[in-house]
Amino acid sequence: MAAALPEKFGRFKVVDELGRGAMGVVYRAHDSALGRTVAIKTIALTGNAAERDIHEARFLQEARAAGSIGHPAIITIYDVGREGDTAFIAMELLEGRDLRELIRDVSLMPTRSVAIAAAVAEGLAYAHERGVVHRDIKPGNIMVLPDGRVKIMDFGIARLHEPTVKTQTGVLLGSPQYMSPEQIVGQPFDHRSDIFSLGLVLYEMLTGAKPFQGEDIPELMFKVANMPATPPSHIAPDLPPVIDYIVARALKKKADERYASAAELAKDLREAAKEVAACEAAGLERAELTTVPSAAPPARVEIGTSPMARDEPLELRASPRFDSSEGFARLSILPGEADATSSRAGWTVPARRERRKLDPARAAVVVAYLIALAVAVAIAMS
């Protein structure tokens, strides 16, 4: 049986359940004070009383910091609070699909991928300038609305995730496949960690593949911290070189070698948009030119013109290697041995040997050789 709906969180009356995630349950609720519909994300406060108080204080501090950010690419937070052992965030209710679903279900075009990444980078730049780092940029935390706008979700509350990966030295919080090297090895990190994570998301949008993968967590961590990523254009050939440069700079292992700010990354992506669009159009044009209609009949080649030829023509698929009637004629002839016809692979063709044509150059060489031989013999006998 489904769990009973809670009645309310603070002043927000619960209407129904929207979904469940790693952090808790998300509800649709009605804001009685302002008369609007909102989304309520809940987070269970676990541990003893002291631990719950610490978690709540950290949650409130970071959620309020995120709530102070007003940007078109960042989800709006209306209120935060606690109801029993559950902390909650009231935020704007979005209708759309998260980027994880789009990458899985839709083949995103390069132009759209670059536009989404640029919008996210602009939202991150706005937050970074105000001292707020997301810490968990990944496709599941980026919502794409029906009109094309993007919204970064779970801003500033990544530290509230339950530990997902345990290592010998401690605990990693978040998603290892989208972490920066400094997060992986447990070093201090700043806003440039978000830039690395966004580079990973952009790579996946462009290619459909994650740049770093491993059979287990230690292998994945090693690759993120040490191995370079394959350039995106090696997987998606229609991407221009500038995209390889942008991704490579965003994915530098050392934070000092990456983009100094998300604003710089957004600027490069916006400036590369025209070149990406041109390459995308050229790729689509090439695809249309090379596409052969499935209903087109196979090429038919008539074999045999003598009275002894087969009644039915043999069907051969046309090939650029045989691009002349003479070439097809040579293909159709099989030398006979004893009979006038010879059977190969279940079909019979006239067996007529072709006359060898005299090669003038070769004949001249043979004549010169014979003359030289005769002169040498005459000299030896004199």
C-alpha positions, 0 to 999 in steps of 0.5 A: 500500500502507498504511504499516506500523504503528509498533511502539510509542511509549514504553511504548504498544504500537500496535494499529491506526491510527484516522485521519490529520489535519493534525498527524499520525497517530492510533493506538490503543495499549495502555498496558502499565503500566496495562493500558488502551487509549489514543489516541496522537496523533503530530506530526512534528518537522521541520527541522534538529536545532536546530529539532526540539529547539525544537519538541520543547521547546515541545511538551512544555511545552504538552502537560504544561500541558494534561495538568495540567488535569483537567476533565470537558469536557477530554480527559485527557492521560496522557503525552507523549514522543518516538520518533525524529523524532516527538513523541507524546501519549497521551490517553484514547480517545473514542468519539463524533463531532466537532462538525464532523461533527454540524453537517454531518450533523445539524440541531442543535436550539437547546437542544442547541447552547446546552448544548454551548457552555455545557459548552465554556465551562465547560471553557475557564474551568477551563483559563484560570484555570490559565493555559492558552489553547487558541488553536484552538477550532473544531468539529473540536476539540470531541468530542460523546460518545454520552451528550451530554458534550463533550470539548475536544481538542488543548488547549494544543498549537495552536502545533504546527500547521504554518502554514496561511495565509501573509500579507505580514506573516508566518504565521497558525497554525490556522484563519482562520475561527475566529480572533479579530480580534487573532489575524488581525492578529497582535496579542498575545492572551489567553483572550478569543480563545478566547471569540471562537472559541467565539462563532463555533462557537455561531453555526454550531451555531445557524444552520448557517452561518459568520458570516464568509465570504470568497472568499479569505483576505484578504476573510475576514480583513477581515470577521473584523476589521471587519464585524459578524455578522448576528444569529443570529435573522435566520437562525434566527427561532425563537431568542430575542433573548437569544441575539443578545445573547450571541453579539454580546457574544462576537463583539465586535471589541475583546477588552475589550468581550467577556465578561471570562471564559468562566465569564461566557459559560457562566453566560449560556448556562445562564440562557438555556436555558429561554427557548431551550427555550420558543422552540424548542417554540413553533417546533415547534408552529407547524411542526406546525400549518402542515404540510399532509399530502401525502396530502390531496386538493385542494379541489374547487369546483363551478362552474356550476349552470345546465343549460349548466354543464360536466358535470365540476367544475373543481378549484381550490386553496382560497385565503383570498382567496376565503373565501365561496361568493359569492366563488367564484361571482364567480370562476366567471363570465366575461362572454359577448360573442356566444355564451351561453358563453365559453371561457377557458384551455381550459374553458367556463363559463356566461356570465351578466352579474351585475346591478350593485347600487345603491350608496345612498351613491353614489346620494345623492351623484348626487341631491344633485349634480343638485339643486344643478345645477338650483338653479344653473340656476334662479338663473341664469335668474331 
